[in-house]
Amino acid sequence: MRNTDVMDASDNQQKILDAVDAGFDAQLATTRDFVAIPSTRGAEGPCQDMIGDLLRERGYEVDDWHIDVDDLKDLRGFGPIEHDFSRARTVVGTYRPQNNAGKSLILQGHCDVVPVGPLDMWETPPFSPVVKDGKMYGRGACDMKSGTIGALYALDAIKAAGLRPTGRIHFQSVIEEESTGVGALSTLQRGYRADACFIPEPTDGKVIRSQVGVIWFRLKVRGFPVHVFEAGSGANAIMAAYHLIHSLQKLEAEWNERAKRDHHFGTVDHPINFNPGIIKGGDWASSVPAWCDVDCRIAILPGWSVADAQSEILACISSAARDHRFLSNNPPQVEWSGFLSEGYELKDSAAPEAAFGKAFAAVYGGGGAVPEQAFTALTDTRFYGLNYNIPSLCFGASGEAMHGFNEYVDLESLRKSTKATALFIAEWCGVEKV
Protein backbone atom coordinates (compact mmCIF):
# COMPACT_ATOMS: atom_id res chain seq x y z
CA MET A 1 0.00 0.00 0.00
CA ARG A 2 1.33 3.43 -0.91
CA ASN A 3 1.83 6.08 1.76
CA THR A 4 -0.77 8.21 -0.01
CA ASP A 5 -3.25 5.34 0.29
CA VAL A 6 -2.58 5.15 4.03
CA MET A 7 -3.04 8.89 4.33
CA ASP A 8 -6.27 8.77 2.32
CA ALA A 9 -7.62 5.93 4.48
CA SER A 10 -6.73 7.78 7.67
CA ASP A 11 -8.26 10.99 6.34
CA ASN A 12 -11.45 9.17 5.32
CA GLN A 13 -11.65 7.54 8.73
CA GLN A 14 -11.41 10.85 10.55
CA LYS A 15 -13.98 12.45 8.28
CA ILE A 16 -16.42 9.64 9.04
CA LEU A 17 -15.83 9.91 12.79
CA ASP A 18 -16.35 13.66 12.67
CA ALA A 19 -19.52 13.18 10.63
CA VAL A 20 -20.98 10.84 13.25
CA ASP A 21 -20.36 13.49 15.89
CA ALA A 22 -21.87 16.21 13.72
CA GLY A 23 -25.00 14.17 13.09
CA PHE A 24 -25.43 12.75 16.58
CA ASP A 25 -28.07 15.23 17.77
CA ALA A 26 -30.16 14.45 14.70
CA GLN A 27 -29.59 10.74 15.30
CA LEU A 28 -30.91 11.05 18.85
CA ALA A 29 -33.95 13.01 17.68
CA THR A 30 -34.78 10.28 15.17
CA THR A 31 -34.20 7.62 17.81
CA ARG A 32 -36.62 9.36 20.18
CA ASP A 33 -39.27 9.43 17.47
CA PHE A 34 -38.69 5.73 16.79
CA VAL A 35 -38.83 4.74 20.47
CA ALA A 36 -42.06 6.73 20.90
CA ILE A 37 -43.90 4.28 18.64
CA PRO A 38 -45.46 1.47 20.75
CA SER A 39 -44.45 -1.35 18.42
CA THR A 40 -45.38 -4.41 20.44
CA ARG A 41 -46.15 -7.62 18.58
CA GLY A 42 -48.75 -7.01 15.89
CA ALA A 43 -48.44 -3.21 16.13
CA GLU A 44 -45.14 -2.69 14.29
CA GLY A 45 -46.70 -1.06 11.23
CA PRO A 46 -46.03 2.59 12.16
CA CYS A 47 -42.39 1.75 12.84
CA GLN A 48 -42.07 0.12 9.43
CA ASP A 49 -43.74 3.16 7.87
CA MET A 50 -41.18 5.41 9.54
CA ILE A 51 -38.24 3.29 8.40
CA GLY A 52 -39.59 3.18 4.85
CA ASP A 53 -39.88 6.97 4.81
CA LEU A 54 -36.36 7.42 6.20
CA LEU A 55 -34.95 5.11 3.54
CA ARG A 56 -36.82 6.80 0.69
CA GLU A 57 -35.67 10.23 1.87
CA ARG A 58 -32.11 8.98 1.52
CA GLY A 59 -32.63 7.63 -1.96
CA TYR A 60 -32.57 3.92 -1.19
CA GLU A 61 -34.53 1.41 -3.24
CA VAL A 62 -37.29 0.31 -0.85
CA ASP A 63 -38.95 -3.10 -0.75
CA ASP A 64 -41.92 -3.15 1.64
CA TRP A 65 -43.93 -6.37 1.67
CA HIS A 66 -46.44 -8.33 3.71
CA ILE A 67 -45.08 -11.56 5.12
CA ASP A 68 -46.83 -14.73 3.99
CA VAL A 69 -46.32 -17.29 6.75
CA ASP A 70 -47.06 -20.14 4.35
CA ASP A 71 -43.92 -19.20 2.41
CA LEU A 72 -41.78 -19.69 5.52
CA LYS A 73 -43.13 -22.84 7.19
CA ASP A 74 -40.64 -25.21 5.57
CA LEU A 75 -37.57 -23.06 6.20
CA ARG A 76 -34.97 -23.86 8.83
CA GLY A 77 -35.66 -21.89 12.00
CA PHE A 78 -39.38 -21.27 11.47
CA GLY A 79 -41.45 -20.98 14.64
CA PRO A 80 -45.24 -21.27 14.96
CA ILE A 81 -47.28 -18.07 14.62
CA GLU A 82 -50.35 -17.89 16.86
CA HIS A 83 -51.45 -14.26 16.50
CA ASP A 84 -52.95 -12.26 13.65
CA PHE A 85 -50.24 -11.88 11.02
CA SER A 86 -52.29 -10.14 8.36
CA ARG A 87 -50.45 -6.83 8.81
CA ALA A 88 -46.95 -8.25 9.29
CA ARG A 89 -44.40 -6.48 7.08
CA THR A 90 -40.70 -6.39 6.34
CA VAL A 91 -38.94 -3.32 4.97
CA VAL A 92 -35.61 -3.44 3.14
CA GLY A 93 -33.75 -0.48 1.69
CA THR A 94 -31.06 -1.31 -0.85
CA TYR A 95 -28.05 0.80 -1.78
CA ARG A 96 -26.50 -0.15 -5.11
CA PRO A 97 -23.02 1.28 -5.74
CA GLN A 98 -22.03 2.95 -8.98
CA ASN A 99 -18.72 1.12 -8.79
CA ASN A 100 -19.42 -2.36 -7.44
CA ALA A 101 -15.90 -3.10 -6.25
CA GLY A 102 -16.43 -3.92 -2.57
CA LYS A 103 -18.08 -6.63 -0.51
CA SER A 104 -21.82 -6.64 0.12
CA LEU A 105 -23.41 -6.23 3.54
CA ILE A 106 -26.71 -6.74 5.33
CA LEU A 107 -27.47 -4.27 8.12
CA GLN A 108 -30.43 -5.43 10.16
CA GLY A 109 -32.46 -4.22 13.10
CA HIS A 110 -35.76 -5.32 14.60
CA CYS A 111 -38.50 -2.84 15.43
CA ASP A 112 -40.70 -5.06 17.61
CA VAL A 113 -40.56 -4.57 21.37
CA VAL A 114 -41.81 -6.61 24.31
CA PRO A 115 -44.79 -5.52 26.46
CA VAL A 116 -44.12 -2.84 29.05
CA GLY A 117 -45.87 -4.37 32.06
CA PRO A 118 -47.55 -2.24 34.75
CA LEU A 119 -47.09 1.42 33.84
CA ASP A 120 -46.96 2.50 37.48
CA MET A 121 -43.68 0.61 37.84
CA TRP A 122 -41.96 2.84 35.29
CA GLU A 123 -40.37 6.09 36.44
CA THR A 124 -41.19 7.67 33.05
CA PRO A 125 -43.77 6.58 30.45
CA PRO A 126 -42.20 3.83 28.32
CA PHE A 127 -43.27 5.35 25.00
CA SER A 128 -42.44 8.94 25.93
CA PRO A 129 -38.65 8.66 25.70
CA VAL A 130 -36.67 10.81 28.10
CA VAL A 131 -33.00 11.78 27.91
CA LYS A 132 -31.30 12.40 31.23
CA ASP A 133 -27.87 11.80 32.72
CA GLY A 134 -26.48 10.65 29.39
CA LYS A 135 -29.14 7.97 28.90
CA MET A 136 -32.27 7.61 26.81
CA TYR A 137 -35.11 5.86 28.61
CA GLY A 138 -37.99 4.05 26.94
CA ARG A 139 -39.19 0.65 25.82
CA GLY A 140 -36.95 -0.41 22.94
CA ALA A 141 -34.43 2.39 23.53
CA CYS A 142 -31.81 -0.25 24.21
CA ASP A 143 -33.32 -3.32 22.54
CA MET A 144 -32.84 -2.32 19.82
CA LYS A 145 -34.27 0.81 18.24
CA SER A 146 -31.20 2.91 19.04
CA GLY A 147 -29.03 0.40 17.21
CA THR A 148 -31.25 0.35 14.14
CA ILE A 149 -31.24 4.13 13.84
CA GLY A 150 -27.54 4.14 14.65
CA ALA A 151 -26.83 1.93 11.64
CA LEU A 152 -28.83 4.27 9.41
CA TYR A 153 -26.90 7.28 10.67
CA ALA A 154 -23.65 5.38 10.22
CA LEU A 155 -24.49 5.26 6.52
CA ASP A 156 -25.38 8.95 6.66
CA ALA A 157 -21.96 9.73 8.15
CA ILE A 158 -20.18 8.07 5.24
CA LYS A 159 -22.14 10.23 2.82
CA ALA A 160 -21.57 13.36 4.91
CA ALA A 161 -17.84 12.63 4.78
CA GLY A 162 -17.98 12.97 0.99
CA LEU A 163 -17.76 9.23 0.42
CA ARG A 164 -19.95 6.45 -0.89
CA PRO A 165 -19.69 2.68 -0.37
CA THR A 166 -18.49 0.52 -3.25
CA GLY A 167 -20.42 -2.55 -2.09
CA ARG A 168 -24.14 -3.36 -2.19
CA ILE A 169 -25.90 -2.77 1.15
CA HIS A 170 -29.30 -4.03 2.33
CA PHE A 171 -30.73 -2.12 5.29
CA GLN A 172 -33.37 -4.45 6.78
CA SER A 173 -36.03 -3.61 9.36
CA VAL A 174 -37.75 -6.75 10.61
CA ILE A 175 -40.39 -7.81 13.12
CA GLU A 176 -40.87 -10.89 15.31
CA GLU A 177 -37.30 -10.98 16.65
CA GLU A 178 -38.73 -11.23 20.14
CA SER A 179 -40.96 -14.23 19.51
CA THR A 180 -40.19 -16.29 16.39
CA GLY A 181 -37.61 -14.57 14.19
CA VAL A 182 -39.71 -15.01 11.07
CA GLY A 183 -39.12 -11.37 10.10
CA ALA A 184 -35.45 -12.08 9.49
CA LEU A 185 -36.38 -15.40 7.89
CA SER A 186 -38.65 -13.56 5.46
CA THR A 187 -35.71 -11.55 4.09
CA LEU A 188 -33.91 -14.76 3.19
CA GLN A 189 -37.06 -16.20 1.61
CA ARG A 190 -37.29 -12.97 -0.38
CA GLY A 191 -33.80 -13.57 -1.74
CA TYR A 192 -31.65 -11.05 0.14
CA ARG A 193 -28.05 -12.21 0.51
CA ALA A 194 -24.70 -10.58 1.22
CA ASP A 195 -21.08 -11.40 1.98
CA ALA A 196 -21.66 -10.55 5.65
CA CYS A 197 -24.37 -9.46 8.04
CA PHE A 198 -24.11 -6.95 10.89
CA ILE A 199 -26.78 -6.56 13.57
CA PRO A 200 -26.30 -3.72 16.10
CA GLU A 201 -28.01 -5.30 19.09
CA PRO A 202 -26.99 -3.85 22.50
CA THR A 203 -24.02 -6.07 23.34
CA ASP A 204 -22.15 -3.71 25.68
CA GLY A 205 -19.32 -3.27 23.20
CA LYS A 206 -18.67 -6.99 22.70
CA VAL A 207 -19.04 -9.27 19.68
CA ILE A 208 -21.30 -12.25 20.26
CA ARG A 209 -19.21 -15.33 19.59
CA SER A 210 -21.84 -17.90 20.53
CA GLN A 211 -25.50 -17.67 21.45
CA VAL A 212 -28.15 -20.04 22.72
CA GLY A 213 -31.18 -21.20 20.85
CA VAL A 214 -34.64 -20.88 22.38
CA ILE A 215 -37.76 -23.03 22.51
CA TRP A 216 -41.17 -21.71 23.50
CA PHE A 217 -43.92 -24.07 24.62
CA ARG A 218 -47.24 -23.97 26.42
CA LEU A 219 -48.40 -26.37 29.11
CA LYS A 220 -52.15 -26.95 28.97
CA VAL A 221 -53.22 -28.54 32.23
CA ARG A 222 -56.78 -29.58 33.04
CA GLY A 223 -58.23 -30.22 36.49
CA PHE A 224 -61.55 -31.25 37.99
CA PRO A 225 -63.62 -28.32 39.33
CA VAL A 226 -65.57 -28.51 42.56
CA HIS A 227 -66.60 -26.03 45.25
CA VAL A 228 -63.68 -25.42 47.60
CA PHE A 229 -65.65 -26.75 50.57
CA GLU A 230 -64.94 -30.19 49.07
CA ALA A 231 -61.61 -29.34 47.45
CA GLY A 232 -60.17 -32.75 48.25
CA SER A 233 -62.56 -34.38 45.81
CA GLY A 234 -61.44 -32.16 42.93
CA ALA A 235 -58.16 -31.61 41.10
CA ASN A 236 -56.52 -28.19 41.12
CA ALA A 237 -55.09 -27.48 37.66
CA ILE A 238 -52.92 -24.61 38.90
CA MET A 239 -51.26 -26.75 41.56
CA ALA A 240 -50.79 -29.51 38.98
CA ALA A 241 -49.07 -27.03 36.70
CA TYR A 242 -46.63 -26.18 39.50
CA HIS A 243 -45.82 -29.88 39.77
CA LEU A 244 -44.81 -29.87 36.11
CA ILE A 245 -42.84 -26.63 36.47
CA HIS A 246 -40.84 -28.18 39.30
CA SER A 247 -39.90 -31.11 37.07
CA LEU A 248 -38.90 -28.78 34.24
CA GLN A 249 -36.61 -26.96 36.67
CA LYS A 250 -34.87 -30.29 37.23
CA LEU A 251 -34.45 -30.64 33.46
CA GLU A 252 -32.98 -27.12 33.41
CA ALA A 253 -30.42 -28.20 36.02
CA GLU A 254 -29.53 -31.30 33.98
CA TRP A 255 -28.99 -29.21 30.86
CA ASN A 256 -26.81 -26.75 32.75
CA GLU A 257 -24.61 -29.63 33.88
CA ARG A 258 -24.34 -30.71 30.26
CA ALA A 259 -23.45 -27.13 29.27
CA LYS A 260 -20.30 -27.25 31.40
CA ARG A 261 -18.70 -29.28 28.60
CA ASP A 262 -19.34 -26.60 25.96
CA HIS A 263 -16.22 -24.76 24.76
CA HIS A 264 -17.93 -21.35 24.89
CA PHE A 265 -20.58 -21.72 27.58
CA GLY A 266 -18.62 -24.01 29.91
CA THR A 267 -17.42 -21.05 31.95
CA VAL A 268 -20.73 -19.17 31.84
CA ASP A 269 -22.78 -19.40 35.01
CA HIS A 270 -26.17 -21.00 34.36
CA PRO A 271 -26.43 -20.46 30.57
CA ILE A 272 -29.60 -22.54 30.25
CA ASN A 273 -32.52 -20.59 31.65
CA PHE A 274 -36.02 -22.00 31.96
CA ASN A 275 -38.73 -19.40 32.46
CA PRO A 276 -42.45 -19.92 33.02
CA GLY A 277 -43.34 -16.49 31.68
CA ILE A 278 -47.14 -16.37 31.44
CA ILE A 279 -49.65 -18.21 33.60
CA LYS A 280 -53.42 -18.19 33.17
CA GLY A 281 -55.93 -20.35 34.95
CA GLY A 282 -59.08 -20.75 36.92
CA ASP A 283 -62.34 -18.88 36.79
CA TRP A 284 -63.36 -18.20 40.40
CA ALA A 285 -61.57 -17.85 43.73
CA SER A 286 -63.94 -20.29 45.41
CA SER A 287 -63.84 -22.91 42.67
CA VAL A 288 -61.06 -25.46 42.33
CA PRO A 289 -59.54 -24.40 38.99
CA ALA A 290 -60.39 -26.58 36.02
CA TRP A 291 -57.63 -25.30 33.77
CA CYS A 292 -54.20 -23.70 33.76
CA ASP A 293 -52.05 -22.67 30.79
CA VAL A 294 -48.38 -21.82 31.30
CA ASP A 295 -46.24 -20.30 28.55
CA CYS A 296 -42.61 -21.33 28.99
CA ARG A 297 -39.19 -20.57 27.51
CA ILE A 298 -36.04 -22.65 27.73
CA ALA A 299 -32.64 -22.29 26.07
CA ILE A 300 -30.51 -24.83 24.22
CA LEU A 301 -26.85 -24.60 23.26
CA PRO A 302 -25.34 -24.37 19.77
CA GLY A 303 -25.09 -27.82 18.25
CA TRP A 304 -28.06 -29.15 20.17
CA SER A 305 -30.93 -30.43 18.07
CA VAL A 306 -34.24 -28.62 18.49
CA ALA A 307 -36.10 -31.88 17.84
CA ASP A 308 -34.06 -33.75 20.46
CA ALA A 309 -34.66 -30.97 22.99
CA GLN A 310 -38.39 -31.08 22.28
CA SER A 311 -38.35 -34.82 22.90
CA GLU A 312 -36.60 -34.31 26.24
CA ILE A 313 -39.13 -31.67 27.26
CA LEU A 314 -42.03 -33.99 26.40
CA ALA A 315 -40.40 -36.90 28.24
CA CYS A 316 -39.88 -34.73 31.32
CA ILE A 317 -43.51 -33.62 31.35
CA SER A 318 -44.80 -37.15 30.76
CA SER A 319 -42.68 -38.53 33.59
CA ALA A 320 -43.89 -35.84 35.96
CA ALA A 321 -47.51 -36.46 34.98
CA ARG A 322 -47.18 -40.18 35.74
CA ASP A 323 -46.16 -39.27 39.29
CA HIS A 324 -49.25 -37.11 39.84
CA ARG A 325 -52.57 -38.44 41.17
CA PHE A 326 -54.75 -36.62 38.64
CA LEU A 327 -52.39 -36.01 35.72
CA SER A 328 -51.48 -39.69 35.49
CA ASN A 329 -54.94 -40.29 34.03
CA ASN A 330 -55.40 -36.81 32.55
CA PRO A 331 -52.07 -35.98 30.92
CA PRO A 332 -51.29 -32.36 30.06
CA GLN A 333 -50.97 -31.15 26.51
CA VAL A 334 -47.92 -29.35 25.14
CA GLU A 335 -48.10 -26.78 22.36
CA TRP A 336 -45.08 -25.27 20.60
CA SER A 337 -45.92 -21.59 20.78
CA GLY A 338 -43.10 -19.56 19.22
CA PHE A 339 -39.34 -19.91 19.01
CA LEU A 340 -37.99 -23.23 17.76
CA SER A 341 -34.51 -21.85 17.34
CA GLU A 342 -31.11 -23.44 17.19
CA GLY A 343 -28.12 -21.86 18.86
CA TYR A 344 -25.49 -20.20 16.67
CA GLU A 345 -21.73 -19.97 16.88
CA LEU A 346 -19.97 -17.36 14.75
CA LYS A 347 -17.70 -19.27 12.36
CA ASP A 348 -15.91 -18.77 9.03
CA SER A 349 -15.84 -15.07 9.80
CA ALA A 350 -12.16 -14.11 9.68
CA ALA A 351 -12.60 -11.50 6.95
CA PRO A 352 -15.48 -9.47 8.44
CA GLU A 353 -13.99 -9.82 11.91
CA ALA A 354 -10.69 -8.41 10.66
CA ALA A 355 -12.52 -5.49 9.06
CA PHE A 356 -14.48 -4.86 12.22
CA GLY A 357 -11.33 -5.17 14.32
CA LYS A 358 -9.84 -2.21 12.46
CA ALA A 359 -13.00 -0.19 13.03
CA PHE A 360 -13.12 -1.15 16.69
CA ALA A 361 -9.48 -0.20 17.26
CA ALA A 362 -10.01 3.24 15.75
CA VAL A 363 -12.89 3.96 18.13
CA TYR A 364 -12.19 1.97 21.28
CA GLY A 365 -8.43 1.39 21.10
CA GLY A 366 -7.01 -1.96 22.13
CA GLY A 367 -5.25 -2.75 18.88
CA GLY A 368 -8.29 -4.38 17.31
CA ALA A 369 -8.82 -7.06 19.98
CA VAL A 370 -12.60 -7.00 20.17
CA PRO A 371 -14.08 -8.39 23.43
CA GLU A 372 -16.32 -11.41 22.96
CA GLN A 373 -19.18 -12.95 24.84
CA ALA A 374 -21.19 -16.14 24.94
CA PHE A 375 -24.74 -14.82 24.95
CA THR A 376 -27.49 -16.51 26.98
CA ALA A 377 -30.21 -15.12 24.72
CA LEU A 378 -30.53 -15.23 20.93
CA THR A 379 -30.39 -12.82 18.00
CA ASP A 380 -31.40 -12.91 14.36
CA THR A 381 -27.80 -13.52 13.28
CA ARG A 382 -28.49 -17.25 13.51
CA PHE A 383 -30.65 -17.28 10.39
CA TYR A 384 -27.92 -15.92 8.14
CA GLY A 385 -25.20 -18.14 9.55
CA LEU A 386 -27.17 -21.38 9.83
CA ASN A 387 -29.15 -21.13 6.60
CA TYR A 388 -26.63 -19.63 4.18
CA ASN A 389 -23.29 -19.57 6.02
CA ILE A 390 -23.29 -15.77 5.90
CA PRO A 391 -20.92 -14.65 8.68
CA SER A 392 -23.05 -12.54 10.98
CA LEU A 393 -21.58 -10.14 13.50
CA CYS A 394 -23.58 -8.77 16.40
CA PHE A 395 -22.20 -5.71 18.19
CA GLY A 396 -23.68 -2.62 19.75
CA ALA A 397 -24.11 -0.15 22.57
CA SER A 398 -24.57 -0.52 26.32
CA GLY A 399 -27.71 -0.17 28.36
CA GLU A 400 -29.84 -1.74 31.05
CA ALA A 401 -33.28 -3.16 31.79
CA MET A 402 -34.04 -4.76 28.45
CA HIS A 403 -37.47 -6.40 28.88
CA GLY A 404 -37.70 -4.68 32.28
CA PHE A 405 -38.76 -1.35 33.75
CA ASN A 406 -36.91 1.89 32.96
CA GLU A 407 -35.04 0.44 30.00
CA TYR A 408 -32.31 2.75 28.74
CA VAL A 409 -29.39 3.01 26.32
CA ASP A 410 -26.17 4.76 27.30
CA LEU A 411 -25.71 7.57 24.79
CA GLU A 412 -21.93 7.78 24.80
CA SER A 413 -21.76 4.05 24.12
CA LEU A 414 -24.26 4.59 21.30
CA ARG A 415 -22.06 7.29 19.80
CA LYS A 416 -19.08 4.93 19.87
CA SER A 417 -20.96 1.95 18.46
CA THR A 418 -22.31 4.16 15.64
CA LYS A 419 -18.75 5.22 14.84
CA ALA A 420 -17.56 1.61 14.84
CA THR A 421 -20.47 0.61 12.59
CA ALA A 422 -19.70 3.40 10.12
CA LEU A 423 -16.00 2.53 9.96
CA PHE A 424 -16.82 -1.15 9.54
CA ILE A 425 -19.12 -0.39 6.62
CA ALA A 426 -16.38 1.69 5.01
CA GLU A 427 -13.74 -0.98 5.60
CA TRP A 428 -15.87 -3.93 4.51
CA CYS A 429 -17.72 -2.43 1.56
CA GLY A 430 -14.98 -0.03 0.52
CA VAL A 431 -15.56 3.65 -0.16
CA GLU A 432 -14.77 6.12 -2.89
CA LYS A 433 -15.01 9.87 -3.04
CA VAL A 434 -18.26 11.27 -4.34
N, C-alpha and C positions, 0 to 999 in steps of 0.2 A: 504494500500500500504506500502510495506517495505521501510525503509530508503534507502536501496541499489537501489530499483526501482526508487525512487525520484532522487537519484544521477545519475543513468543511464539516466533517461529522461532529466535531466538538462545538462548532458554531451553531449548527442545526439543533443540537441537543439543548444548548442554552436558550435558543430562541423558543423552543417548545416549552421548556420549563418556565420561562418568563410568561409565555402565553397562557399557561395554566393559571399562574398567579393573577394575571390581568383579567381572566374570565371567571375567577372563582366566585365573586359576588353574584354574577349572573347564574352560575352553576347552582349556588345555594338557593337562589330565588326559584329556579326551575324545580329543584329538589323539593322545596316546600310545597309548591303547587302539586307535585306528583304525590307526595305523602298525604296531602289533604284529601285525596280521593279514597273513599272507603272501599277498597277493592278486595273484599273477602270473596270466598269461592262463589262463583256464579254472578258476581257483580264487577267483573274486571273490565267491562266494556269501556267506560269512560277513560280508564288508564290507557287502553289500547288506542282509543281515539286520540288522546294527547300525544302518545308516541308517534302515531302515524302523522299527525300534524307537524311535530318537530322534525321528523325525517323529511317530509315534503318541503318544508321551509329551507332545508339544507340541500335540496336538490337530489336526494337519494331516490332510487327507483323503489317504490313501495309495493309490497305484496301483502294484502290484508284479506285473510280468508277464514271462513267458518270451518271448524274442525269436524270432520265426519268420523265418529268413533269406530264405525264399521271398517274404515280403512286402516285402522291401527290394531285391531284385535289380535292379529296373527304376528305382530312384531315383537321382537325380544324386548322385554321390560314393560309391556303393557300391564296396567292395573285396572281392575273393574271400576266403572263409573256408575254411581248410584243416583246422582242428582241430575237436574235438568241441564242438558248440555247444548240446548238449541241455540244459545247465544255465544258459545265458546269460540274465541278467535285467536289467531296468531298473527303477528305483524312482523314483517321482515323488511328492512331497508337495505338495499344493495348499492355499494359504491363500485363502479367499474373504472379501472384506471385507463388513462389514455395510452400509457406505456406499460403494458402488462409484463413487467420484468421481475416482480417480487413474488413472495409466497402469499397464498390466500389465508384468510382468517375469519373465523366466526367469533363475534362478540355477542354474548347472550346475557340477558337478565330476565328475572321473572317479576311480574307485577302483582301477583296474588299475595295476599297477606292472611294471617290466621286471625280468628276472632279476638276481640279485645277483652272479653270478660266483663266483670262488673265495672261500670264507669266510675263509681265512687271510690275505687281503689287506685285510680290514676290521679297523679298530682295535677296533670294538665289534660285536656281532652285529647284522645289519641289521634283524631283526625283534624286537629287544629295545631299543626306543628309549631313548636316554640324553640327558639335558639337562645340558650343562656349558658354561660360559663364554658364556652367553646364546644357545646354539644347541641345537636338538634334532636328534640324529643318528638316521638310520634310513632304510631304503629306502622311498621315497614321502613322507618327511617334508617334502621340498621340492616334489616333483612327484607329486601335488599335494594330498595328504591334508590338510595343514595349511590350505590354501586352502578346501577343501570344508567342513571343520569351522568355519573362520573365518566363512564365509558363514552357516552355521547360527547361530552365536553372534552374528553381526551382527543377525539377526532377533530373537534373544533379547534383545539390548540395547535394541531399540526397545520391546519389551514391558515390560522392566524399567524403562524410563523413563516408564512410564504412558501409552504411546502404542500405536496400532495403525495399520498401513498402510491406505490407502483404495484401493489397487489390488490386483488379483489377482496372486498370486505362485506360480510353479511352481518348487519346489526339486527339481532333477533330479540323481540319481546314476547315472552311466553307466559302461559298460565299453568295452573295445576302443579307447580313445583312442590307445593306443600302437601299434596295428597296422592297424586299418581305419577306425575311427570309426563303425562301424555302431551303437554304443550311442546316440550322439547322433542318428544318423539314425532310429533306432527311435522316438524321442520325437516326431519330426515325422510319421512314419508313423502314430503313435498319435493325432495331432491336436493336440498341444500347440503353442500359438502365444502370442506376447506382443508388446507394443509395442517391447520391447528385450530383449536378452540380455546377461548379465554372467557372465564366467567368470574366477574368481580364480586363474589359473595364476601361477606365480612369475616375474614379469616385472621384478623389481628396481625396482619403483616407477615403471614406465613403461607407457603404453598402447601396445599393438601396433597400429601403423597399417597395416602390410602384412606378409604372411607368405607363405612359399613353400608350394607344394604338394609332394607326395611320391609317388614311384612305387616300389613294391617289385617285384622280379623275381628269378627263380632261373635261373641258368645250369646246364644239365644237359649235361655233357661226357662223352663216352665215348672210351675208348682201346682199345688192343689189348694184352692181358696176356701177358707172357712172363717167364721167369726172368731175373733181372737179369744173369746171366752173358752173356746175349745181348740186352741191353737195346736195342741199336741196331736190332734187328729188330721191336721192339714200338712202341707209341705210349703215352706217359705222359699220362694224362688230367689229372693235376694240373698238369703243366707246360703243357699246352694251355690249361687254364683261366687260368693266369697270362698267357698270350698275349692272351686275350680281355680280361682285366682291364686290361692295359696300353692296349689300344685304347679301352676305356671311359673311362680316365683322360684320353685325348686328347679324347674327346667332352665330358667335364667341363670341360676347359680352353676348348673352343669355346663352350660355353654360358656360361661365366663372362665371356668376351669380349662375348657378346651382352648379358649382364646389365648391362654398363656403360652401356647406353643407357636403362635403366629409371629412372623418376623417383624411386623410393624406394630401390632397391637399387644404383643406379649408384655410390654412394659407399661401399658396404659391401664390405669386403675378402672376396673369395671366397664369395659367397652360395650358389653352387651346389656342394653337397658330394656326391660319389659315395663310397659306403662299401660294400666287400665285407665284410659283417658276420658271416656264418657260412660256414665251408667244411668240407665232409665229402668224404672220398674214399679210395679204396684199401682193401685188405683185408690186406696183408701187407708187411712192410718189405723183403722180398727178392723181391717180385713187382712188376713194372711195373704201376702202377694202371690198372684198367680203367674206372674211373668217378670223377667228381668233380662235386659239386653245390656251387654258390656262391650264397648268398642275398645280394642286393644292394639298396641304397637309393640313389636319386638325387633331387635336388630339381628343381622347375621353378618359374618365376616366375608371379605373378598375370597373367592374360591369356593365358598359354600353354595350348594345347590338350593335354589328356592324350593323346588319340589321336595327335596329331602327334608328341608326345614319344616315345610308344611306337614309332611308325614309325621315328624317328631311332635309337632304341636298337637295334631289330631290324636296321636297315641297317648300323649300326656293327659289330654282331656278325657279320653275314653277310660284310661286307667283310674283317674280320679273319680269319674262317674260310677265305676264299678264298686268303689269303696263307699258310696253314699247310699243311704237307705232309700231315698226316693229316686235319685238319678239313675240308680242301677237298673230300674225298670222304665225310666223315662229319660233317656239320654238327651243331653243338650245338642243343639245344632250349632254348626260353625259356618259362618259366611266369610268369604274373603272380600273385604270392603274397601280396598284402596291399593296402596303400595304392594307390589310383588316384585321387589327390586333387589337385584344382585349388588354386592359390594363392588368397588372399583379401586384398582391400584394403578397409579400413573406409571406407564411403561412406554418404552420406545419413544422417548420424548427428549432425547439429548439436544436436538436442534432448537426447539422452542425454549427449552430450559436455559440453554446457553444465551439465547437472545434476551430472555427475561432477566437472566443474571446480570447482563450488562446494564439493563434499565434499572434494576434494583440497586446496583452498586452506585449508579449516578445519583440516586435519590436518598438512599439509606446508608451508603457506605458499606464497609464490610468486605470489599473486594469481590462482590458478586456471589458470596455464599448466602443463599436464600434460606432462611429458617423453614423447616418442614414440620408438618404435624400429621398424626394419624387421627382422623376425624370420626367422632362417634355419632355423627348424623350423616346425611347423604346430600348430594348435589346433583344437578342435571349433567355434570361432566360425564357421568357413567354411560349415558346413551351414546355419546360420540366415540368414547373409547371402546366400549364393549361391542357395539354394532358395526362400526366401520374403522376401528383402530385409528381414529383421529386423536392424536395426543391432546389432552384437554387439561389446561392449567386452571386452577382456581386460587385466586388471590385477591385480597381486598382490605378494607379499612378495619378499624377497631370500634367496638361499641359494647353495649350491655343490654340485658333484658329482652333478647329476642324471644318472642312467644310469651313474654311476661308483661308486667306493668312498667310504665315509664321507660319504654324502649328508647334508646338513643344511639346515635353515631357520633364518634369523636371527630370534630371537623378538621383538626390538623392532620389526623391520620387519613382522612378522606382526601385532603389536599395532596398528601404524599402518594397515596395509592393512585390518584388520578394522574399524577406526574409519571409514576412508574408504568401505568397503562399506556399513556401517550408515547413514552419512549420505547416501550415494547412494540407497539404498533409500527413505529418508525423503523425499528431495528429488524423486525420480522418481515414486514411487507416491503420495506425499502421506501425511500422518499426521493422526490426530485423537486427542484424549484419550480414554482408556478410561472 
